Amino acid sequence: GDHSIALGNIRATWERRGKPEGGLAMIHFDAHLDTVDALWGEKYGHASPFIRAIEEGYVDPKRMMTIGVRGPLNTKADLDYAKEHGVRVVTAPEFRAAGVGVLRDFVKELGGAEAYLSFDIDCFDPVYAPGTGTPAIGGLTSAEGLEALRALAGVNLVGADVVEVLPDRDHAQVTALLAA
């Protein structure tokens, strides 16, 4: 499904984990921030799961990292919201320069905090994941993405999703294979 399904999954995870005060930690891979207040008049959609999750207390923005951001669909308002609330934003070029150490350090900072992982397939460059609705060039390679996931070893993962895989745009099932 699209990224709108993440909010329901995060809410269910938060409830299942006993409604932790302050919210869950979040690791978010995406080309986009997904902190848009409203899109086409809708406050709940694929561009807004994290603004809603933060507002509703399911996610602690000070224990949230978004990796892979780039592209023209991110606005200054989206970035301002994320930064004002303490979300750590790591662009794709910054991730490439810093390497997976930035993720390892974040996992150490989290300690044993319960974390949710949301992975939007458009975090990858469209060469590696063409079957998505909002592709953006300059994304992670498949090798970088797999290395990033391995760098999360030790995180107290209590929920996760992989979103935005569109089979009708996925010639040769390249995107589905990567998502799996």
C-alpha positions, 0 to 999 in steps of 0.5 A: 500500500501507499504510505498512508497505511503506516499511520494505522500500523504505528497506532496499532503497534503503539497500542500493542506495546502498552501506549508508551508515554512519549511515543515510539522511536522511529526509523524512516527511510524515504525520499520524502519527509511525509510531514505534509499537513494536508494534500488535496484537502486531506489531512490523512494520506500518503504525504502525512503519516508522520505529522499525524503520528507526531501530533497524535503522540504515537511517535517521539520526534526527538527519537526519529530519524528520516534517511534518504530525503531528496527531491522536489516534493519536499517543501520548506514547511515540511522540513521546518516542521520536522526540524522544529519537532526534533526529527533528524533528517539525513538526506541521501547525499548526507547519508552517502557521505556519513555512511552507516555509522550515522545509523549505528550511532542512532541505534546506540542513542536509542538504547532499548527504546522500542522503535518502529521502522517505516521503509518507503521503497522510493528511498531507493533510486528509481534505477533500483526501484522503478515500481513506485508512485513518486520516484526521485533520482539520486536515491540509495542503491540496493547495496546501500539500503541493505547495508543500512538495514544491517546497521540497525542490528541491535535496535529494539524493533517492535513494528515495521512496514515497507510501502509504496511498491506499485506492481503496475509500474514494476517492470520485471518485478525489480522493485518487488524483489528489492522490497522482499 
